[in-house]
Structures are given as structure tokens and as C-alpha cells.
Amino acid sequence: MTPKYEIIIYWSNEDNAFIADVPELSGCLADGETYQEALANAEVIIRECIETAQSLGREIPKPKGRLLFA
């Protein structure tokens, strides 16, 4: 199960890819050639960010739902 963090997806001309940003998890970013691929990659990276934080004994922020970053 993927936690319910907000994911912001946007096109990056510099990277020539869709970027998926998870603002509640610092540094948690993914990309993809398509919007759908970026979203799928974001779901994977969310799990990996959480697993890494757990292994390092860091606090994991609870999902807040809709944020007003965009």
C-alpha cells in the first residue's frame, strides 16, 4: 500500500521528462517519459524514501493530504 502523500507532476524542458515531486518527503522526486510513468515511479520512490528513513531511525511525516504548494 502506498501512503497517501500529495504528488505534484510537471513537465521539465530541462530534463525533457515529467517530474513527480513529493513535497512532504524532502528530496523525494521521480521522473518519467510519460505522466503515468512519473506517477508510477513516484509511488516506488515514496516507499523507498520511507524504508530508508525507517532504517536510519528518522521520523516519517504523516501524509497531510492536499497541500497548497501548486
N, C-alpha and C positions, 0 to 999 in steps of 0.2 A: 504494500500500500504506500502510495506517495503522499507525504504530508501536504497540506493544502496551503502552500505558500504562493503569494502572488508572483506571476511570471510576466515580465514585460518583454515583448518581442518587437524588434525593429530591424529595418534594413540598414546595413552599413556599406556605403560605397567604398570605403577604405578597405574593408575586408572582403567585399564582394560576396557577402553572406548575410543571412538573418542571424541576429544576435538575440539570445534569450538571457535576460538579466533577472536574478532573484534578489531583489534589494534587501530583504530581511536577513539573508545569509551573505555576509560580506565576502566579496570575491567569488561568489558563485555565479559563473557565467557559462553559457554553452553557445554553440553556433550550429548552422546547418545550411545546406544549399537551398532548402525549401523551408517555409514556415513550419510545416508539420515535422520536418527533421529536427529543426531547432527546438521545438517543443518536446519531442521525444528525448533528445539529448539533455534537455534541462531536467527532465524527470530523473534521468540516470544520475546527473551531477548533483542533484539535490540529495539523493540517497548517499552518494559518495561523500559529500560535504558533511552530512550528519554522522556517517560512520567514522570519518576522520576526526571530527570534533569529539565524539564519544571516546575514541581510542586515546586521545590526548587529554581527556578529562575536562574538556571545555564545556561551558554552558551552551545549550542549544535553544535559540529563541523559539517561542511558541508562535505558530502562524497567527497573524492578526487579521487575515482576510484582506479585503480591498484597502489598499493604501492610496495615498494621493500623490504618488511620485510622477505620474504621467501628466 
